[in-house]
Amino acid sequence: MGGKKRKKQTKKIKKAATPALPENMRERFFLAVTIVVGGLVLWSPYFRGLTFDYERFVFLGVLFATGMIFFLYSVLYEREKMTPDTLPELAFLAFIVLYFINLPFSADRWLAWREAIGYLAAFFLFLLAFRISEGKERTKAILFAFAANAVILSLLGFFYRFGWISPDIRPLGMSMRDLFIGNRFHSNLQYPNTAAAYVGFGYFCALVVSLLKGNTFVRAVSLSFAFILLGGFFFTYSRGGLLTVPLAVVVFFLFLPRTQGVRLAGRVLVTVAVFALAAVFLERALRTENASSFFLFLMGGGALCGVLGYGLFRWEERATQSTQSRIFSPRLALSLLAVCILVLVLVAFAYPDAFARLRGISLEERNVSARLLFTRDAWGIIAGRPLTGWGGGAWEAMYLGYRSEPYSTISTHNYFSQVLTEAGFLGLFLLIVFLGSLMWGAYRIKEKVGTEGGVIAAGCIAAVFLGFLHSLVDVNFTLWAFQAALWLFAGITLGYVKREGGLSRMVKKNWPSREIFVLVGLVFLVISVLSFSGVRHTRWGDTYARRGEWENALYFYRIAAGRSFWNPDIHFKMSQAQRELFHLEGNPAYRTLSLENATQAVTLSSFSPAYRQHLGVLYVEMGQFERGIGYLEEAVRLSPLSPSYYENLMMTCLTVGDFYREQGDESAAFDSYRRGLAARDLFEENTDGASRAVRSGDIESLVVELEERLE
């Protein structure tokens, strides 16, 4: 007995079960999260589409806080681990990680940091939308609210057109300026092309709600919304929208089961046909500023669509109960789609202006050729780092040195070429994997998922397809409100696809994603608050700088610099303020600090010609002429089509040459004059045939002075 080894008996300690919330409490919590997330998405377009940092960081902060609270709740009470483990989730996550990895090597660290934070917030929204989509009623409510919100945006634009809204009012801080410009609908999204795509999102949401079971009145109202949204969409006169929205409708149809596809075609036919009849009167009323006639046809057409929709719903119910296989056939669906296309063609011929805009699309047309030019110039940037790109905001930071004509744009007007500049071919590959796998998963479940789930998934993936397709001709992603809508639809799509087995798991073992996201949410909530504070203090500093109160301006800039990470513009403004104070007070400490901040600005944004020029001026003022002129020449190299940099360089060479001449150093003076004339030769070389718009009158007068000095 003693020789036998006894096996150690180990007691297995059972892990304590995760306490679950009562079902009613869980439902209330999810409802609260839905309201916050939906409210953020719906509220965001009113603030100029969240283009500007001052508003954007507030929304991002609330989103990070909501995500942090939700994932903390999930850690404490949710037994099921919803780990990102499918191909779309992992591709999106890798895409974001690439943006953060690029930060130290980016062309402009502030722009790169700003883009990385934006995509991270988008991923939080994507995951929250995925969880919200568990409840079909919540999802239906969000889609209906989105359609209603797009209707409000459209109506506000029309109200502005007829002078019912003052451009000077700012309700709750929202700008009501330029909602309708030059007989084109812009809304608060600033650009007619982006407005067309956004209103197209609303149109798809209205169609989805009209296809779902439920209250017949709500479904009829959704068709009324669809008509009004067609009005907002049409009056953008967006050629990109007129090309991409019909293609997205086809995608919607292809991702639906046969019966639902026929129903979709019927709804599209009703709304398009009624709008085709009303559009002549709407356009005439808009052109003649007849508000009563315009809104009579707009609201009357919407009411007619609702009534026709009600009749269509009743017919569908009877058809389903009788001979579904014969009535809801592929032939009928294709016939209805053919009628829709015929109506669209008739609309194009009925409105010469719209048809002319479509017919004007060619490689020679200015708007098209300009976009092709931007994409072609982007390849010069891409060639420098083809694999991983130059970090977020690379185009905005670098395009001045690569443009072949003098234009000004902060985007390439092609989102995919912009991604290439920012994240290289690796980033573009991850983006294509995300979009392709999500669409493939949605297509796989079109016959598997229940009727309502299939309709929601198909409508949302069609909206995602529209968003990315339209971004081929316009970078709508510069407006974070557009991103918010797109990632909301993508998250809802993933919810139905993942739960119905449309995508296989790429990671077999769960990883502590929820705990990580809680920590990430907390960190970036703090960062968002600090960034907002930094932007706010910068605006205060700018106000004092415009008044010439440099001490006060510098005070606010210093606070902003400590709260906005890696922002070269703040250091640039601090340097300007300190330079002004040096000239006013003569304190050499200000000159030293000005030089330090100018150097920091150049370090953070190494491709900015403005920062290089400012640093060069400081060195020239300090008597370090060779070094200063070197920076001015770099500014010319970084923006070879900007006359102002040549003028500054030539004026500096003229002044330095005069200084040497007064000192009796004729050789150094003549070298400086010749250096200035060399800038003239470089100007002519860079602008030869590239642009007749470049005005060089000041340069020619400087050339005359330099030549006179040499004589």
Secondary structure, DSSP 8 states (H G I E B T S, - for coil): -TTS------------------HHHHHHHHHHHHHHHHHHHHHGGGTGGG-SHHHHHHHHHHHHHHHHHHHHHHHHH--S-----SHHHHHHHHHHHHHHHTGGG-SBHHHHHHHHHHHHHHHHHHHHHHHHTTSHHHHHHHHHHHHHHHHHHHHHHHHHHTT-S-TT--GGG-----SEETTEE-GGGSSHHHHHHHHHHHHHHHHHHHHSSS-HHHHHHHHHHHHHHHHHHHTTT-HHHHHHHHHHHHHHHHTS-HHHHHHHHHHHHHHHHHHHHHHHHHHHHHHTT-HHHHHHHHHHHHHHHHHHHHHHHHHHHHHHHS-HHHHS-HHHHHHHHHHHHHHHHHHHHH-HHHHHHHHT-STTSHHHHHHHHHHHHHHHHHHHSTTT-S-TTHHHHHGGGT-SS----SS-S-HHHHHHHHHHHHHHHHHHHHHHHHHHHHHHTTTTS-HHHHHHHHHHHHHHHHHHHHTTTS-GGGSHHHHHHHHHHHHHHHHHHHHTT-S--S--S---HHHHHHHHHHHHHHHHHHHHHHHHHHHHHHHHHHHT-HHHHHHHHHHHHHHSTT-HHHHHHHHHHHHHHHHHH--HHHHHHHHHHHHHHHHHBTT-HHHHHHHHHHHHHTT-HHHHHHHHHHHHHHSTT-HHHHHHHHHHHHHHHHHHHHTT-HHHHHHHHHHHHHHHHHHHHHHTTT-S----HHHHHHHHHHHHHH-
